Amino acid sequence: SQKKRKESNKIIKKQITQGLKGFKKNSRVIIAYEPVWSIGTGIIPKKHELEKNIKFISSVISKSTKLKKIKILYGGSVNPKNIQSLNTINMLDGYLIGGASQNAKKLIDIVKKSYN
């Protein structure tokens, strides 16, 4: 996997620089960081890994674009069991809820736990 080969930063940088080409300075942009290996697995990155990757994403954005109004969301196995842990990461502006959003009870639990 790209994580084991330590290619994540290279891939993230390429995706951001290519994906944000052509946006005007005052554009509002939302980036969802969702590690491929985490999608649907129930496994999320460790807090220090996630913080490191979000900092890297922010630094790539500030170095490669003039965009100021960017929000960064985390997606990838967000669920009622891990939302409180994810909430301790101050650099995140929100979450991209995938499979858990298909179950009303799970989604409501995520929302409730996000504010407690």
C-alpha positions as CSV (number, residue, x, y, z in Angstrom):
1,S,0.0,0.0,0.0
2,Q,1.0,3.6,-0.4
3,K,1.1,4.0,3.4
4,K,3.7,1.2,3.7
5,R,5.7,2.6,0.8
6,K,5.6,6.0,2.5
7,E,4.2,7.6,-0.7
8,S,1.3,9.4,1.0
9,N,2.8,12.9,1.1
10,K,3.9,12.6,-2.5
11,I,0.4,11.6,-3.6
12,I,-1.4,14.1,-1.3
13,K,0.8,16.9,-2.7
14,K,0.1,15.9,-6.3
15,Q,-3.7,15.7,-5.7
16,I,-3.9,19.1,-4.0
17,T,-1.7,21.0,-6.5
18,Q,-3.6,19.5,-9.5
19,G,-7.0,19.7,-7.8
20,L,-6.7,23.4,-6.9
21,K,-5.4,24.7,-10.2
22,G,-7.5,27.5,-11.6
23,F,-9.3,28.4,-8.4
24,K,-9.6,32.1,-7.8
25,K,-8.0,33.6,-4.6
26,N,-11.4,34.2,-2.9
27,S,-12.8,30.8,-3.8
28,R,-14.3,28.7,-0.9
29,V,-12.9,25.2,-1.0
30,I,-13.5,22.2,1.1
31,I,-10.9,19.4,1.0
32,A,-11.8,16.0,2.4
33,Y,-8.8,14.0,3.6
34,E,-9.7,10.3,3.4
35,P,-6.9,7.7,3.4
36,V,-7.7,5.0,0.9
37,W,-6.7,2.3,3.5
38,S,-9.3,3.7,6.0
39,I,-12.4,3.8,3.8
40,G,-14.9,1.2,5.1
41,T,-12.4,-0.6,7.3
42,G,-13.4,0.8,10.7
43,I,-9.7,1.8,11.1
44,I,-8.7,5.4,11.4
45,P,-5.2,6.9,11.5
46,K,-3.6,7.4,14.9
47,K,-4.1,10.9,16.2
48,H,-0.4,11.9,15.6
49,E,-0.6,10.5,12.1
50,L,-3.8,12.4,11.3
51,E,-2.4,15.7,12.8
52,K,0.8,15.3,10.8
53,N,-1.1,14.7,7.6
54,I,-3.5,17.6,8.1
55,K,-0.5,19.9,8.8
56,F,1.1,18.6,5.6
57,I,-2.1,19.3,3.6
58,S,-2.3,22.8,5.1
59,S,1.4,23.5,4.3
60,V,0.9,22.3,0.7
61,I,-2.1,24.5,0.3
62,S,-0.3,27.6,1.6
63,K,2.8,27.0,-0.5
64,S,1.1,26.1,-3.7
65,T,-2.0,28.3,-3.8
66,K,-3.2,31.8,-2.7
67,L,-6.4,30.3,-1.4
68,K,-7.4,31.5,2.1
69,K,-10.9,30.1,2.6
70,I,-10.2,26.4,2.7
71,K,-11.8,23.9,5.1
72,I,-10.3,20.5,5.8
73,L,-12.6,17.6,6.6
74,Y,-11.7,14.1,7.6
75,G,-13.4,11.1,6.1
76,G,-12.7,7.4,6.3
77,S,-14.5,5.1,8.8
78,V,-16.0,8.0,10.8
79,N,-18.5,6.4,13.2
80,P,-20.1,6.9,16.6
81,K,-17.3,5.0,18.4
82,N,-14.4,7.2,17.1
83,I,-16.0,10.7,16.6
84,Q,-15.1,11.9,20.1
85,S,-11.4,10.9,19.5
86,L,-11.5,12.7,16.1
87,N,-13.0,15.8,17.8
88,T,-9.8,16.2,19.8
89,I,-8.0,17.2,16.6
90,N,-8.4,20.9,16.4
91,M,-7.1,21.3,12.9
92,L,-10.2,19.6,11.4
93,D,-13.1,21.7,10.2
94,G,-15.6,18.8,10.0
95,Y,-16.1,15.3,8.8
96,L,-17.1,13.5,5.6
97,I,-19.4,10.8,6.9
98,G,-19.7,7.8,4.5
99,G,-21.2,4.5,5.3
100,A,-22.4,5.6,8.8
101,S,-24.6,8.2,7.2
102,Q,-26.8,5.4,5.7
103,N,-28.0,4.5,9.2
104,A,-30.1,7.3,10.8
105,K,-29.2,6.2,14.4
106,K,-25.5,6.1,13.7
107,L,-25.6,9.5,12.0
108,I,-27.6,11.0,14.9
109,D,-25.1,9.5,17.4
110,I,-22.2,11.0,15.4
111,V,-23.8,14.4,15.4
112,K,-24.7,14.3,19.1
113,K,-21.2,13.1,20.1
114,S,-19.6,15.8,17.9
115,Y,-21.1,18.5,20.2
116,N,-20.6,16.8,23.6
